[in-house]
């Protein structure tokens, strides 16, 4: 996610502390937050896709998704 979009989330949050946000600003903030969370989840998933657990005997086992 681009830094400018993260900055916009912060700007809207600061603005909400000063005055109530308009409907358009609320919708924009909600969309940006959803995009930010999707980016964080994607990053975490790709990191876990490359993670292995090594037991006492030295056997490597890939981390699996919960079902």
SVG drawing of the C-alpha trace seen along z (x, -y; Angstrom):
<svg xmlns="http://www.w3.org/2000/svg" viewBox="-23 -20 41 57">
<polyline fill="none" stroke="black" stroke-width="0.4" points="0.0,0.0 1.3,-3.4 2.5,-5.7 0.2,-8.5 -2.9,-6.3 -1.7,-5.5 -1.1,-9.2 -4.7,-9.9 -6.0,-7.4 -4.1,-9.3 -5.3,-12.6 -8.9,-11.5 -8.5,-10.1 -7.0,-13.4 -9.8,-15.3 -12.4,-13.1 -11.0,-14.2 -11.7,-17.9 -15.1,-17.5 -17.5,-14.9 -16.6,-13.4 -18.9,-13.7 -20.5,-10.6 -18.0,-10.7 -15.0,-11.0 -16.4,-8.1 -16.8,-5.9 -13.3,-6.9 -11.8,-6.1 -13.6,-2.7 -12.4,-1.8 -8.8,-2.8 -8.8,-0.9 -10.1,2.2 -7.4,1.9 -4.7,1.4 -5.9,4.5 -5.9,6.6 -2.3,5.5 -1.2,6.4 -2.9,9.8 -1.3,10.5 2.1,9.6 1.6,11.9 0.4,14.8 3.3,14.6 5.7,14.5 4.0,17.6 4.1,19.4 7.9,19.3 8.0,20.4 9.1,23.8 9.1,25.5 12.1,27.6 11.6,30.3 14.2,31.7 15.4,34.2 16.0,31.5 13.0,32.3 11.5,29.3 7.8,29.0 6.0,26.3 3.5,24.2 0.0,25.1 -3.2,23.0 -5.9,23.7 -9.0,25.2"/>
</svg>
